[in-house]
Amino acid sequence: MPEVLSKKEQQRRFLLGYSYAFEGSPGRRNWKKVFAFWHSAASNGHKKAQFYVGTCYDYGKGVGKDTEEAFYWYLKAAMQGHMDAQFNVGLFFRTGEYVNQDYEKAIRWFTLSAKQGDIEAWRELGYSYFYGQGVTEDHRKAVYWYRMAARKQDLKALYNLALCYKWGDGVMQSDRWAKYYFEKAGRKGHKGALRQLKNYVKKTRDR
């Protein structure tokens, strides 16, 4: 049985773990100590600690890498409404890592995360609508979600939105707007966008 902690003590241990994990010199971080603080809080129901315990198992920080445990803790946090955990659970179902691939469940979790303002969830909903994964294929809705994420400068959403304008998927075809979004993605280092921009430069030279 886990040690029973008050809400105040759960928060104290979560913050101690957070301080050891993200404050001070990276080379001096004791991830085993971090994990111990977070795990004790998470075992008592602390939502944020549950998410971070999931990340520890996901990336092997302070504990052995364990996908099953990562999903277990993400799901516990997600069921309590943790936005990032909801997105991560959606990704598990979308990719089929550890769990059976289920696009409809992925959509449900992405939608919960998106409602809380998660930019990556907006982008992944766009991707899901574009390819009809778990929902009816709808390029207009895909563009809506890509645009939501692109407004927050999400790199992949900027690139995907540019492609939509290039080919006229869900929007009126427009080289001008395609180039605009390729340039925005390119300035952030998106290699595919930079390759696309070379084609636009070549088109201009060939005219």
Sequence and secondary structure as in RCSB ss.txt:
>XXXX:A:sequence
MPEVLSKKEQQRRFLLGYSYAFEGSPGRRNWKKVFAFWHSAASNGHKKAQFYVGTCYDYGKGVGKDTEEAFYWYL
KAAMQGHMDAQFNVGLFFRTGEYVNQDYEKAIRWFTLSAKQGDIEAWRELGYSYFYGQGVTEDHRKAVYWYRMAA
RKQDLKALYNLALCYKWGDGVMQSDRWAKYYFEKAGRKGHKGALRQLKNYVKKTRDR
>XXXX:A:secstr
      HHHHHHHHHHHHHHHHSS GGG  HHHHHHHHHHHHTTT HHHHHHHHHHHHHTSSS   HHHHHHHHH
HHHHTT HHHHHHHHHHHHHTSSS   HHHHHHHHHHHHHTT HHHHHHHHHHHHHTSSS   HHHHHHHHHHHH
TTT HHHHHHHHHHHHHTSSS   HHHHHHHHHHHHHTT HHHHHHHHHHHHHHHH 
